Amino acid sequence: MKACKNKTEQEGMRQANIRDCAALMKYFAFLEEELRKSNHGLDEYTGAEKVLEYRSKNELFQGLSFKSISSIGANGAIIHYKPEKETAVELNDDEIYLLDSGG
């Protein structure tokens, strides 16, 4: 029965998705600009933190549904990879960047 949503719940889900997608697009726009700089200082860990920062600016944000998987290159193939501050790989625009994150 919980899976069956009424009109109000459906609209609430739509609006939450719009807000969350807006935060993600702001992050990706930021990332696109920053990666053009040779000394951007972004890595997998700071990328995950930045996504959280953009999401948390929304007054209705309740928290992440799971820790963000922010990985680049070979780390993107690791199941349930979680970037650690000490070992995070620097982001670049030469390798595939994977972001699996839920708000």
DOVO-551905 format. One record per residue: y, x, z of N, C-alpha, C in turn. Coordinates in steps of 0.1 Angstrom, whole numbers, padded with zeros to 4 digits, always signed. Layout:
residues N
YXZYXZYXZ ...
//
This chain:
residues 103
-0012+0008+0000+0000+0000+0000+0013+0009+0000 +0012+0020+0006+0024+0029+0006+0028+0034-0008 +0018+0034-0016+0021+0039-0030+0029+0028-0038 +0028+0016-0034+0035+0005-0041+0049+0004-0035 +0059+0007-0043+0073+0008-0039+0080-0005-0044 +0089-0010-0035+0097-0021-0039+0109-0016-0047 +0118-0025-0052+0129-0021-0060+0139-0011-0053 +0141-0014-0040+0150-0005-0032+0144+0009-0031 +0132+0009-0028+0125+0022-0026+0125+0030-0039 +0122+0023-0050+0122+0029-0063+0136+0035-0067 +0146+0028-0064+0160+0032-0067+0163+0044-0058 +0159+0044-0045+0161+0055-0036+0155+0068-0041 +0143+0066-0046+0136+0078-0052+0143+0083-0064 +0148+0074-0073+0155+0079-0084+0168+0087-0080 +0175+0081-0071+0188+0088-0066+0185+0101-0060 +0174+0102-0052+0170+0115-0045+0167+0125-0056 +0160+0121-0066+0156+0130-0077+0168+0135-0085 +0178+0126-0087+0190+0130-0094+0198+0141-0085 +0199+0138-0072+0205+0148-0064+0198+0161-0063 +0185+0161-0063+0177+0173-0062+0178+0181-0075 +0177+0173-0086+0178+0180-0099+0192+0186-0101 +0202+0180-0096+0215+0186-0097+0216+0199-0090 +0210+0200-0078+0210+0212-0070+0202+0223-0078 +0191+0219-0084+0183+0229-0092+0191+0234-0104 +0198+0225-0111+0205+0229-0122+0217+0239-0118 +0223+0236-0107+0233+0245-0102+0227+0259-0099 +0215+0259-0093+0209+0272-0091+0206+0279-0104 +0200+0272-0113+0197+0279-0126+0209+0284-0134 +0220+0276-0133+0233+0281-0139+0238+0294-0132 +0237+0294-0118+0241+0305-0111+0232+0317-0115 +0219+0315-0116+0210+0326-0119+0213+0331-0133 +0215+0323-0142+0218+0327-0156+0230+0336-0156 +0241+0333-0149+0253+0341-0148+0250+0354-0141 +0243+0354-0129+0241+0365-0121+0232+0376-0128 +0222+0371-0135+0213+0380-0142+0219+0388-0153 +0231+0384-0157+0238+0392-0167+0244+0404-0161 +0246+0405-0148+0252+0416-0141+0241+0426-0138 +0244+0439-0140+0234+0449-0138+0231+0451-0123 +0240+0448-0115+0238+0450-0100+0238+0436-0093 +0231+0427-0098+0231+0413-0092+0225+0413-0078 +0216+0421-0075+0210+0421-0061+0200+0409-0058 +0196+0402-0068+0188+0390-0066+0173+0395-0067 +0165+0389-0058+0151+0392-0059+0144+0378-0056 +0130+0379-0056+0123+0366-0054+0127+0359-0041 +0128+0367-0030+0132+0361-0017+0146+0355-0017 +0156+0362-0022+0169+0357-0022+0171+0345-0032 +0163+0345-0042+0162+0334-0051+0158+0321-0044 +0147+0322-0036+0142+0311-0029+0153+0306-0019 +0160+0316-0012+0170+0312-0003+0182+0306-0009 +0185+0310-0021+0197+0304-0029+0193+0289-0033 +0181+0287-0037+0177+0273-0040+0179+0264-0027 +0174+0269-0016+0176+0262-0004+0191+0259+0000 +0199+0269-0003+0213+0268-0001+0219+0257-0009 +0216+0257-0022+0222+0246-0031+0217+0232-0026 +0204+0231-0023+0199+0218-0018+0205+0214-0005 +0207+0223+0004+0212+0219+0017+0227+0215+0017 +0234+0217+0006+0248+0213+0005+0248+0197+0003 +0237+0191+0000+0237+0177-0001+0235+0171+0013 +0244+0162+0017+0244+0156+0030+0231+0148+0034 +0224+0144+0023+0211+0136+0026+0199+0145+0026 +0201+0158+0024+0190+0167+0023+0182+0168+0036 +0169+0166+0036+0161+0165+0048+0152+0178+0050 +0152+0187+0040+0144+0199+0041+0135+0200+0029 +0128+0212+0029+0119+0215+0018+0106+0208+0021 +0099+0203+0010+0086+0197+0012+0075+0208+0013 +0078+0220+0009+0069+0232+0011+0078+0244+0008 +0073+0256+0013+0081+0268+0011+0081+0271-0004 +0093+0275-0009+0094+0277-0023+0086+0289-0028 +0080+0287-0040+0073+0298-0046+0083+0303-0057 +0088+0315-0054+0098+0321-0063+0092+0335-0067 +0088+0336-0079+0080+0348-0083+0084+0352-0097 +0083+0365-0100+0086+0370-0113+0074+0379-0118 +0072+0379-0131+0062+0388-0136+0048+0385-0131 +0041+0395-0128+0027+0394-0123+0026+0385-0111 +0036+0385-0102+0035+0377-0090+0034+0362-0093 +0039+0358-0105+0038+0344-0109+0024+0339-0111 +0014+0348-0112+0000+0345-0114-0007+0343-0100 +0000+0347-0089-0007+0346-0076-0005+0332-0071 -0016+0326-0068-0016+0312-0063-0010+0312-0049 -0001+0302-0047+0006+0300-0034+0014+0312-0030 +0019+0320-0040+0027+0332-0037+0039+0328-0029 +0042+0336-0018+0054+0333-0010+0062+0346-0009 +0074+0347-0015+0081+0360-0014+0085+0364+0000 +0083+0376+0003+0087+0382+0016+0099+0391+0014 +0108+0390+0024+0120+0398+0023+0118+0413+0020 +0108+0419+0026+0106+0433+0025+0099+0437+0012 +0092+0428+0005+0084+0432-0006+0088+0425-0019 +0099+0417-0018+0103+0408-0030+0107+0417-0042 +0103+0413-0054+0106+0420-0066+0119+0415-0071 +0127+0424-0077+0140+0421-0082+0139+0412-0094 +0147+0402-0095+0147+0393-0107+0154+0399-0119 +0149+0396-0130+0154+0401-0143+0152+0391-0154 +0158+0394-0165+0157+0384-0176+0147+0389-0187 +0138+0398-0183+0128+0404-0192+0114+0398-0190 +0112+0392-0178+0099+0386-0174+0101+0371-0171 +0090+0365-0171+0090+0350-0168+0092+0349-0153 +0101+0340-0149+0104+0336-0136+0098+0323-0132 +0090+0322-0122+0084+0309-0118+0091+0304-0105 +0095+0292-0105+0101+0286-0093+0093+0273-0091 +0086+0272-0080+0079+0260-0077+0085+0256-0063 +0093+0246-0063+0100+0243-0051+0102+0228-0050 +0101+0222-0038+0103+0208-0036+0112+0205-0025 +0122+0196-0028+0132+0192-0018+0129+0179-0012 
//
